[in-house]
Amino acid sequence: MQILLAIDDSKFTAAAVQTVLIQARSYSTEIQVLQVVEPPLHSGAREMEGYDSAIHAAWEAESRQAEAWVAPTAKGLRSQGLKAAKAVEQCDAVVYNGRGVSRENSSCDR
């Protein structure tokens, strides 16, 4: 079984993690802990002339904070004997294709 566990800084994350712990008791279950960091402005702003580097810096800071949330979550799941990987994606949307996170049909760029 594969589970995509999308987390954020909301009160619902703890409940989602507990649900995964209850339902994913098999070591063959693979869990992808994900947080998507949306751009501070509409993605089209990146193409606008005079793009503000402060916006990019804010996005990077949010990504570092997201990493600080996903890393311990994945580590906690692994400490319970589960396979857990982590990902932080900077984009408007991501697609889970059954093998992992894909940027196909999303606005993600790398």
Sequence and secondary structure as in RCSB ss.txt:
>XXXX:A:sequence
MQILLAIDDSKFTAAAVQTVLIQARSYSTEIQVLQVVEPPLHSGAREMEGYDSAIHAAWEAESRQAEAWVAPTAK
GLRSQGLKAAKAVEQCDAVVYNGRGVSRENSSCDR
>XXXX:A:secstr
 EEEEE  SSTHHHHHHHHHHHH  STT EEEEEEEE  SS GGGGGSTT  HHHHHHHHHHHHHHHHHHHHHHH
HHHHTT EEEEEEEESS  EE SSSEE TTS    
